Amino acid sequence: MITEFPETYRSGYVAIIGRPNVGKSTLLNYILGFHLSITSKKPQTTRHRLLGIKTTATAQAVYIDTPGLHQNYKGAMHRYMNKEAMTTLEDVDVIVFVVDGVKLSSEDEYALELLEKCQQPIVLAINKVDKIKKKEILLPFINELSSRLNFSQIVPISAAKGSHIDELEKHIEAHLNLSPAYYPEEQITDKSDKFLASELIREKLMRLLGQELPYAVAVEVEAFEEEERIIKISGIIWVERSNQKTIIIGNKGQQLKEIGKQARLSMESLYDKKVFLKLWVKVKEGWSDDERALKSLGYSDYLKGEC
């Protein structure tokens, strides 16, 4: 436990920004050494801003994992996620811009345009470099991006394998404020156990169903009762159409049973307790494009402003 903060101690907020599916959540989980942010191969897995707090003897970095920035999706859900990502840039001390390999997409270009307006130091993390077969193309790519934006540092990394993450963290720490820690040393996130349970259920849905999974799916944890030896959790999986409900339940309920089993095992690992989990699938038509429905399912009101 840190009993006294030295004058050289640093603390600050760090936004992790990038287009969908570049590995932002994988990066955060590796830094924390804790499975906080859910991951899957399906784009737009992350829907909320998520605080992950890393406290060491020299610094406390408060990381904010954001939904992937995207241009062309429509509907209230997508507008909500873009706002979540963009408004995060207002109040952070450092921005980590994550790209996937050495090829920029139109959404990467869109993110670069947004970052041009920001005044904070921006660290570029080139992710998945372990998958680049021709390493000689990496340096020209770095030079190209350096000419586009004045990055404070550029660090090639592999979030999945943990390559050069320690170097990335050193650069981030150097840009934090000289300040005592903002949060208690033992705190890892600002989210409740109930929220984390709903996210773990949604992660298993995405991983098990893949492309079959309708995008318009949400999880609501109705009950979270913690007892001495067991946690009892009841959750609803919301979809927009009855045929989507059929997909999730599966033949004779086997798909839903497997989703529940895997979610329960992950929860037991997270909470270090036995978990009793009940799941239902229900239909709520048009919820993903209905701002009132989004609010009732735990999505915040839209925030104003850009960086």
C-alpha positions as a printed Julia matrix, in Angstrom:
307×3 Matrix{Float64}:
   0.0     0.0     0.0
   1.2     3.5    -0.85
   1.24    5.4     2.45
   2.85    8.59    1.17
   3.07    9.92   -2.38
   6.49   11.26   -3.42
   6.73   14.65   -5.17
   7.51   12.84   -8.41
   4.28   10.78   -8.33
   2.1    11.14  -11.43
  -1.62   10.63  -12.05
  -3.91   11.29  -14.98
  -6.54   10.15  -17.45
  -5.68    8.27  -20.62
  -8.1     7.8   -23.54
  -7.67    4.72  -25.73
  -9.06    5.68  -29.16
  -9.33    3.94  -32.52
 -11.71    2.41  -35.02
 -13.64   -0.77  -34.16
 -11.74   -4.02  -33.7
  -8.16   -2.69  -33.51
  -7.5    -4.23  -30.08
  -8.26   -1.38  -27.66
  -9.96   -3.63  -25.11
  -7.26   -6.3   -25.4
  -4.66   -3.6   -24.74
  -6.49   -2.34  -21.65
  -6.92   -5.84  -20.25
  -3.21   -6.58  -20.68
  -2.17   -3.34  -18.98
  -4.48   -4.01  -16.03
  -3.68   -7.72  -15.8
  -7.42   -8.13  -15.41
 -10.23   -9.09  -17.79
 -12.2    -5.86  -17.48
 -13.17   -4.94  -21.02
 -14.97   -7.61  -23.02
 -13.47   -8.74  -26.32
 -14.64  -10.53  -29.44
 -13.99  -10.49  -33.18
 -17.32   -8.75  -33.77
 -16.94   -4.99  -34.41
 -18.44   -2.57  -31.87
 -18.1    -5.01  -28.97
 -17.37   -2.08  -26.63
 -20.42    0.17  -26.21
 -19.62    2.18  -23.08
 -16.75    4.25  -21.8
 -15.01    2.02  -19.32
 -12.52    3.14  -16.68
  -9.59    0.86  -15.91
  -7.28    2.05  -13.12
  -3.61    1.01  -12.99
  -1.79    2.03   -9.8
   1.94    1.51   -9.32
   4.57    2.85   -6.93
   5.3     5.74   -9.34
   1.99    6.56  -11.07
  -1.75    6.02  -11.37
  -3.03    5.92  -14.94
  -6.81    5.98  -15.34
  -7.46    4.4   -18.73
 -10.72    4.98  -20.6
 -11.6     2.29  -23.13
 -14.01    3.74  -25.67
 -16.34    2.38  -28.36
 -14.69    2.26  -31.77
 -15.01    5.41  -33.86
 -17.03    4.89  -37.03
 -18.51    7.07  -39.77
 -21.32    5.46  -41.66
 -23.48    3.52  -39.21
 -26.94    4.94  -38.5
 -29.31    4.72  -35.56
 -29.41    5.91  -31.97
 -27.07    3.18  -30.71
 -24.31    4.13  -33.15
 -24.75    7.86  -32.47
 -24.49    7.08  -28.75
 -21.25    5.12  -29.19
 -19.62    7.81  -31.33
 -20.52   10.42  -28.71
 -19.1     8.19  -25.96
 -15.8     7.97  -27.83
 -15.54   11.59  -28.93
 -16.49   13.26  -25.65
 -13.89   11.19  -23.83
 -11.22   13.26  -25.55
 -12.25   16.44  -23.75
 -10.97   15.77  -20.26
  -8.02   13.39  -20.62
  -4.33   14.13  -20.2
  -3.01   11.69  -22.81
  -4.53   10.02  -25.87
  -3.44    6.6   -27.12
  -4.44    6.17  -30.77
  -4.48    2.49  -31.72
  -4.24    1.31  -35.34
  -4.24   -2.23  -36.69
  -1.04   -3.03  -38.58
   0.26   -0.85  -41.4
  -2.84   -0.11  -43.45
  -5.24    2.73  -42.68
  -8.96    2.38  -43.3
 -11.4     5.24  -43.95
 -12.36    5.05  -40.26
  -8.7     5.43  -39.25
  -8.62    8.53  -41.45
 -11.76    9.81  -39.73
 -10.1     9.32  -36.33
  -6.99   11.18  -37.5
  -9.15   14.14  -38.54
 -10.71   14.25  -35.06
  -7.33   13.99  -33.36
  -5.98   16.98  -35.32
  -8.25   19.17  -33.16
  -6.89   17.83  -29.87
  -4.25   19.61  -27.81
  -3.17   16.71  -25.58
  -0.1    14.54  -26.25
  -1.03   11.67  -28.57
   0.83    8.37  -28.45
   0.42    6.18  -31.53
   0.24    2.44  -30.8
   0.65    0.33  -33.92
  -0.98   -2.92  -32.84
  -0.61   -6.5   -34.13
   2.93   -5.95  -35.41
   3.57   -9.64  -34.72
   1.34  -10.37  -37.73
   3.32   -8.15  -40.13
   5.31  -10.55  -42.31
   7.38   -7.92  -44.12
   8.89   -5.9   -41.27
  10.6    -3.54  -43.71
   7.25   -1.88  -44.48
   6.85   -0.76  -40.86
   9.34    2.14  -40.95
   7.83    3.81  -44.08
   4.39    3.52  -42.44
   5.69    5.19  -39.26
   7.25    7.98  -41.35
   3.99    8.49  -43.23
   1.94    8.82  -40.05
   4.55   11.09  -38.46
   4.06   13.49  -41.35
   0.28   13.46  -40.79
   0.15   14.2   -37.06
   2.66   15.31  -34.45
   2.62   12.19  -32.26
   4.55   12.5   -29.01
   5.68    8.87  -29.43
   5.07    5.98  -31.8
   5.23    2.47  -30.32
   4.75   -0.75  -32.32
   3.02   -3.27  -30.02
   1.2    -6.58  -29.82
  -1.61   -6.23  -27.27
  -2.44   -9.93  -27.49
   1.14  -11.02  -26.75
   2.12   -8.11  -24.52
   5.0    -7.0   -26.74
   6.37   -3.52  -25.93
   3.43   -2.67  -23.66
   5.86   -1.73  -20.88
   7.48    0.8   -23.24
   4.06    2.2   -24.12
   3.2     2.6   -20.43
   6.45    4.48  -19.75
   5.62    7.01  -22.46
   2.09    7.41  -21.11
   3.33    7.92  -17.55
   5.7    10.66  -18.66
   2.7    12.76  -19.79
   0.64   12.4   -16.6
   0.32   15.2   -14.05
   2.51   15.5   -10.99
  -0.17   14.56   -8.5
  -1.17   12.02   -5.85
  -3.46    9.19   -6.98
  -7.05   10.09   -7.83
  -8.54    6.74   -6.8
  -7.89    4.29   -3.96
  -4.98    1.99   -4.71
  -7.13   -1.17   -4.69
  -9.79    0.2    -7.1
  -9.6    -1.22  -10.64
 -12.71    0.28  -12.28
 -15.65    2.63  -11.73
 -18.18    0.06  -12.93
 -20.39   -2.01  -10.63
 -20.33   -5.8   -10.32
 -23.81   -5.77  -11.87
 -22.51   -3.95  -14.95
 -19.53   -6.32  -15.28
 -21.9    -9.3   -15.1
 -24.02   -7.95  -17.95
 -20.9    -7.35  -20.06
 -19.64  -10.91  -19.5
 -22.97  -12.29  -20.71
 -22.77  -10.08  -23.81
 -19.19  -11.23  -24.44
 -20.26  -14.89  -24.48
 -23.11  -14.06  -26.84
 -20.7   -12.46  -29.27
 -18.09  -15.17  -29.05
 -20.46  -18.13  -29.36
 -22.79  -16.77  -32.03
 -20.35  -14.72  -34.11
 -21.93  -13.51  -37.34
 -25.25  -15.12  -36.41
 -25.64  -12.71  -33.53
 -27.93   -9.79  -34.33
 -26.25   -6.46  -33.67
 -29.34   -5.24  -31.84
 -28.81   -7.29  -28.7
 -28.51   -5.95  -25.15
 -28.16   -7.52  -21.72
 -29.92   -6.26  -18.61
 -29.07   -7.72  -15.2
 -32.29   -7.5   -13.21
 -31.07   -9.03   -9.96
 -27.63   -9.34   -8.36
 -27.83  -10.85   -4.88
 -24.53  -11.56   -3.15
 -24.52  -13.98   -0.25
 -21.63  -15.35    1.78
 -20.84  -18.27   -0.52
 -22.81  -17.59   -3.7
 -23.99  -14.79   -5.98
 -27.44  -15.14   -7.54
 -27.82  -13.3   -10.86
 -30.85  -12.94  -13.14
 -30.41  -11.46  -16.61
 -32.49  -10.62  -19.67
 -31.1   -10.74  -23.2
 -33.04   -8.22  -25.28
 -33.43   -8.57  -29.06
 -35.62   -6.79  -31.6
 -37.31   -9.69  -33.43
 -38.64  -13.13  -32.55
 -36.36  -14.89  -35.07
 -33.36  -13.36  -33.23
 -34.68  -14.83  -30.01
 -34.78  -18.25  -31.7
 -31.13  -17.93  -32.76
 -29.96  -17.16  -29.23
 -32.01  -19.9   -27.56
 -30.92  -22.51  -30.12
 -32.16  -26.06  -30.64
 -33.9   -27.23  -27.45
 -32.35  -24.34  -25.58
 -28.8   -25.64  -25.96
 -27.29  -22.39  -27.24
 -28.65  -20.34  -24.35
 -27.52  -23.03  -21.91
 -23.94  -22.84  -23.25
 -23.97  -19.02  -23.14
 -25.08  -19.19  -19.51
 -22.48  -21.8   -18.62
 -19.56  -19.84  -20.07
 -20.77  -16.57  -18.57
 -21.15  -18.23  -15.16
 -17.61  -19.64  -15.27
 -16.17  -16.23  -16.15
 -18.17  -14.61  -13.34
 -16.92  -17.16  -10.83
 -13.37  -16.35  -11.87
 -14.06  -12.61  -11.61
 -15.87  -12.63   -8.27
 -14.05  -15.63   -6.75
 -17.4   -17.08   -5.65
 -19.93  -19.6    -6.87
 -22.51  -18.04   -9.19
 -26.09  -19.11   -9.87
 -27.16  -17.54  -13.18
 -30.6   -17.42  -14.78
 -31.07  -16.04  -18.3
 -34.14  -15.17  -20.34
 -34.42  -13.9   -23.92
 -37.07  -11.25  -24.61
 -38.14   -9.15  -27.6
 -38.32   -5.34  -27.53
 -38.89   -4.05  -31.07
 -36.71   -1.18  -32.25
 -34.85   -0.71  -28.97
 -31.48    0.04  -30.62
 -32.88    3.13  -32.4
 -35.03    4.34  -29.52
 -33.32    6.8   -27.18
 -35.75    6.11  -24.34
 -35.19    2.37  -24.66
 -31.42    2.9   -24.71
 -31.63    4.91  -21.49
 -33.74    2.25  -19.8
 -31.13   -0.36  -20.75
 -28.32    1.6   -19.12
 -27.04    3.76  -21.97
 -26.3     7.32  -20.86
 -27.81   10.45  -22.33
 -25.87   11.96  -25.19
 -23.04   14.23  -24.13
 -22.29   17.46  -25.92
 -19.06   18.75  -27.34
 -15.94   17.54  -29.04
 -12.26   17.83  -28.21
